[in-house]
């Protein structure tokens, strides 16, 4: 497997790695809320609620614990992950909505490209659209964290991480049945 580091823009960091898996297998993990928890290298993501995403505007909740980083005493809290771009199985991007209003405006994402050895996956954090008052805090993660998440993504796919179609259905509070 090949790895790399890109720092092409002052307001974006990225890392890439070629994984021995199809774009669809990788995308299935990235579109699944629990997949985000499985590949989190920070230890902050404790769980997720919601169905797999399929279109711009789809969202799910991630249960966070900032104490895992030991930097800011926020304790546990929830954020809403809102899809801003999606093109299966090539690209998925999202922003975070939390207690900060208006939202900070940064995005995270993955670009997937077929490769003779599988799929080249680029993970990125882009704060070019962040509100000016928040830009000085970026990057909030580094390339090492992005590379670590790519390693966890490879492990999840290699272990046969359950695809959304394999997840059992559960009843929501409104009576609809969604995958859990």
Secondary structure, DSSP 4 states (H G I P E B T S, - for coil): --EEEEEEETTEEEEEEEESS-HHHHHHHHTSHHHHHHT-SSS-EEEEESPPP-STT-EEEEEEEGGGTTSS---EEEEEEEEEEEETTTEEEEEEESSSSS----EEEEEEEEETTEEEEEEEEE-TTS-HHHHTT--SS-HHHHHHHHHHHHHHHHTT---GGGSPEEE-TTS-EEE-
